[in-house]
């Protein structure tokens, strides 16, 4: 019996795909979940071709990473708060 790939988390799909390398279906599901390039945020290179850092691009990338971490931490906190409220009822 085939597992329900659509109900698996990405982490579960990756683990399944690695242990069942002949099965391409979990890869198809993972690929369908990715953000399309048209919606992705693209950042400039962090260094020139000769290896010199591009400080402005590094600053922009660091700010974006920091914002992403803050959003993820807020999401986790909100989820925990929801769980706490749900357990009180």
NORZIPE-V680577 format. One record per residue. N is the residue number from 1. RES is the residue in one small letter. PSI is psi in radians with two decimals (* if undefined). Layout:
n: {N,N}
res: {RES,RES}
psi: {PSI,PSI}
This chain:
n: {1,2,3,4,5,6,7,8,9,10,11,12,13,14,15,16,17,18,19,20,21,22,23,24,25,26,27,28,29,30,31,32,33,34,35,36,37,38,39,40,41,42,43,44,45,46,47,48,49,50,51,52,53,54,55,56,57,58,59,60,61,62,63,64,65,66,67,68,69,70,71,72,73,74,75,76,77,78,79,80,81,82,83,84,85,86,87,88,89}
res: {x,x,x,x,x,x,x,x,x,x,x,x,x,x,x,x,x,x,x,x,x,x,x,x,x,x,x,x,x,x,x,x,x,x,x,x,x,x,x,x,x,x,x,x,x,x,x,x,x,x,x,x,x,x,x,x,x,x,x,x,x,x,x,x,x,x,x,x,x,x,x,x,x,x,x,x,x,x,x,x,x,x,x,x,x,x,x,x,x}
psi: {2.28,2.43,2.79,1.67,-0.60,-0.50,-0.21,2.59,2.89,-0.72,-0.74,-0.71,-0.75,-0.81,-0.74,-0.80,-0.67,-0.54,-0.16,1.18,-0.30,-0.22,1.95,-0.22,-0.77,-0.52,-0.68,-0.76,-0.78,-0.80,-0.67,-0.36,-0.21,2.76,2.23,2.59,-0.57,-0.36,-0.11,2.68,2.17,2.38,2.67,2.97,2.62,-0.25,2.74,3.03,-0.50,0.16,0.05,2.26,2.51,1.67,-0.73,-0.73,-0.65,-0.78,-0.77,-0.77,-0.75,-0.72,-0.71,-0.71,-0.76,-0.77,-0.73,-0.73,-0.77,-0.73,-0.71,-0.73,-0.68,-0.74,-0.77,-0.74,-0.77,-0.71,-0.74,-0.71,-0.72,-0.76,-0.71,-0.76,-0.69,-0.64,-0.36,-0.40,*}
